[in-house]
Amino acid sequence: MSKKILIVRTSSLGDLVHMLPAISDMAAAYPQAQIDWVVEESFAQIPEWHPAVNQVIPVAHRRWRKQWWSAQSKRERAAFKNRVQQTQYDVVLDMQALLKTVWITRLARGEKHGLDWKSAREPLCSLFYDVKHKVEFWQPAITRQRLLASLAFDYPLITDPNYGLQGITDTVAVEPVAMIMPSASRDDKLWPEASWHRVFDFLQAQGLALRLLAGNEHEAQRAQALIAGRENAVVLPRMGLTEVACELAKASIMVGLDSGLTHLSAALERPTIGIYKASTPVRTPLVSSAYTASLGDRGQEPSADVVLSAIQQAFSHG
């Protein structure tokens, strides 16, 4: 059956990665479907990676809110509204259930689906949907996304998650490189330098080069300090998301704090070790066909010994 579907899921990096298996599920259930996706402009490359996505519609909410009433913002919002309303959709599915996404859902033409009052993070959003679905909150994010889509389109979940990123993974070869994500948006997520040094020592003893990721100049300086004096260890320059994804896909292993890029590594089917300290893996565990370990919890950072044990297990699975 041919369906025209609009997905509203605008951010953030990790959440968008978690959304990809639901897109694969929809495409498997409805191979002829036209799936369009509204996403924050800075993350527009992510839905472009999935072969089942027909059209990516960028929205600039993060930029507009800084100068909501400026002439440029008004023009851009009007153009966005026109583009969203060009198509009559069979289903408009708000996968985020936030006030910043519900207004987009209401703009679009088609039957509106979303989470019910008890399932949504911002319950008021449920008042604006034509069809409301119950999805238990305390489940892994990927599971919640897949369940919501399956309820909206009435198909069973019978397969393991498929991120649909073969277009990246099939075009690169694995190299003797360990990707490291030591930075985070908040200091309470950071892992002790001494623990990183023990991990670096072990990885380099296995013959792996270290490639550290950083999102801004401050993070780059901190990462540079972590590898000071080490050979075959560099902080990568800032890159576009597709370039970062290709670098991650080449890695023999990835070790990172709980971040969108760490989850992207798992989605790219690379052995991935996630270090949780200010968040819980109950909600956002690493999920992959490759070996993963989601270590620690809110207020309970994993020790270096625990992380090193997981790295050894990853190598033994390889």
N, C-alpha and C positions, 0 to 999 in steps of 0.2 A: 504494500500500500504506500502511495506517495503522500507524504505529509510535509507541510511547511512549518518548521519549528524555530522559535526564537529563544535562545538561552540568554538569560541575564545573570551574569556572574562577573563582576567588574574587577575584583582584586581579592587578595594580594597574591604575590608570587606563589607561595606554597599552596594556598587555597585553589588557585587556578590549576596547578599541577594535580591536586587531588580531584579536580573536576574531570580530567581527561578520561579516566575509565568509564564514567557515565556516558560520555560521548561515544565511546566504543560500543557500549551496550545498546544505545539508541540506534546506532548505525547497523548493528547486527540484527536488531529486531525489525528495523525498517530500512532496508538497503537503499530504497529509492528516495529516502527523506532528504529534504533540503534543510540543513541545520545551519542557522546563522547564530552569531554569538556577539553580544555587546560586552566590551571589555574596556577597562581603563587604558588610555592611549599608551602609557609607558609599558604595558604588558601585552600589547597587541600581537607580538611575535608568538606568544605561547599557543593560542588557538590556531594560528597559522600552521603550526607543526603537525596538527592532526589532519589526516587526509579526508576525514568525513565532514570537516567544517567547510561549508560553502562560502560564506561571507563573514568577514570580521568587521564589526561596526565599532570603531573606537569612540569612547566618551571621555571627556576631559574634566570630570567632576573635581578632581584634586586641584587642577589649575583654576577652574572657574570659581571655586569657593573663595579663593584668595582675592578675587575682584569680580564678585558676582554681578554687580550692576554696571560694569564697564561696557562700552559699546561693542568691543570685540567679543566679550563673553556672551552678550545677548545675541549677536549675529551667529556665533558658533552654536549656541543652544538651539536657535531657530533652524539652522542647517541640520543639526543632529535630529531634531524632531521630524523634519521632512524626510530624512533618510530612513528613520525607524518606521515611519508610517507609509512608506512606499509599498510595502508588502502586506497582504492580508494573510496572517498566519493561522494555522489550525490550532496551535498551542503556543502561548507565551509563558515560559517557565522561569520564575524567579528562583534561582538556586541559592540566593544569599539571604533573603528575607530581612533586609535592612531598609531603613527609610530612604537611603540614598539609591537603592535599587528599585524600590516599589514605585517611585515616580516614573522610572523608565518603563517598568512593566505596564503601568497605566497608560503611558503614551502610545504603546504599541497596539496594533489592531489584531485582535484574536482573543480566544478564551484564555483567561489568566489563571495560572496554577501556581501554588506556593504552599508553604508550611502552615499548619493550623496554629491556633493561639498558643497551645502548650509546647509546640515544637520549635517555634521561631525564637531567635535571640531577641528580636524586637517585636513582641507580640502584636502591636498595633498594625503591623504590616498585613497580618492575616485578614483584616477587615476589607482589604482592597482586592482580594482574589476571588475569582468566580468559583474555583474549585480548590478546596483546602485538603492537605494530606498530613497525616500523623506519622512522624518519624521520631523515634525515641532519641533524646538529645545525647545521652552519654554512650555514644557509639563512635568508633573511629570516623574521622571526617570523610574518608573515601567511601565507607559503607553508607553513611548518611546521604551523600550525593547520589550514589548508585540506587539506593532505595527510593529516594524521592523521584528520580527519573523513572524507575520501574513502575511506581504507582501512577505517575502522570500518564504513562503510555501503555500500561497494562501488559507487562511482560515479566516473566520470572527471571531471577538472578541465578544463573546456573554455571557460570564460569568464573575463573579467577580474574582479578583486575587486569585489564590490558590498556596501557597508556597511549597506544597508537603512535609511538615515537620511533618506529622502525626506519622512518625516513632519515633519521639522524644516526641511529646506532648501526645501520647497515652500510653507512658510507665512511666509517672511520675504523681504524685498527687500534687495538689496545697497546699501550706503551708502558714501559717500566716507570710509571709516574704515580705518586700519591698526591691526590688533591686534598687540600686542607682548607677548611672554613673556620678560622679562629675568632671571627668577629661577629658581633651581634648589635642590634639596635639599642640594647640596654646593657649597662654594665653588670647587672645582676645575672646576666646569662653567661658571662665570661668564665672561662676555665683557667685554673692557675698556670702560670708560666712553667713552673717546674714539672707539672704533669705533661704539658705539651712537649717539653724537651725530652722527656722519657719516650714519648711516642715517636718523636722525630728520630731519636737515636735508633730505635728499633726498626723503623721503616727504612732508614738509610742503610742499616746493617743488612737489610734484605736486597740492597742494590737499587732502591727506588729513589728517583729524584723527587724533591718536594716542590709543589706548586701551590702557593697560598693565594686565596681570593680575598679581595677587599672591596667594599662598596663605595668608599669615599676616601679622601686624603687622610683623615684622621685614622681610619681603619688600616690604611696602607702603611702609615708610619708605625702603628702598633705591630702589624704583621712583620714589618721589616726588622723591628727590634727583636722579635721572637727568633728570627733566623740569623741574627748577627753572628758573623764569624763562621757560618756553615758553608761548605761547598755544595754545589749542585742543589741549591735551594733559592728560589726566587719568589717575589710577590708579583703576580700577573697584573698587567695594566688593566684599567677598566675597559670592558668590552660590552658589545650588545648581547642580549640574551641568547641569541642563536649561536654566537661565537662561544659564549660560556658553556652552553649545552654541548657543543662539539668537544670542547676541552674536557668536560666531565666524562663524556662518552669514551674518551681515549684512556681514562685512568685505570690502573690496576686495582685501586682502592680509593675510597674517599672517607675522610674522617672530618666531621664538622659539628659545630653547635647546631641546635635545633633552629634551622633557618630554611627559607624557601629553596636555596641552592642545594642544601643537603637532601631535601625531599626530591628535588629534580634529579640528583644523582641516582637515587633509588629508582625513580621512574625510568631512567635510562638503563636500568638493569646492570648497574655496577655495584660491586660489594660496597656497602655503605655502613659506617658506624656513626650513629647520632648521639650526641652528648646533651642530655636534658638537665637543666638546673633550675630555671625559673618557669618552666612549663611542664605539663605532664604528657607522657607518651600514650596515656589512655585515650586521649582525644586525637592526637596526631602522631601515631606511630609511623615508622618507615615501613612501607609496603612495597615489595618487589619480588620478582621471580629469582633475583640474585640474593646472596646472603646479606641480611641486614641485622643490626642490633640497635635497639632504642634503649639507651642506658641512662639511668638516673631518674629523677622526678623533681617536682617542684620542691625546692628547699633541700634536696638531697642529691648533690652532684656525685657522679660516679668517680671512683678512685682511678688513678693511672693503671693500677693492676687490673681492674675490671675492664678497662678499655683495651689494654694490651692483650688480655685473654680473648676478647672478641675479635681483635685483629688477627690473632693467630688462628682462630676458628675460621675466619673468612678465607685465609690463605689455604687452610686444609680443605675447604669446600671447593677451592678453585681447580 
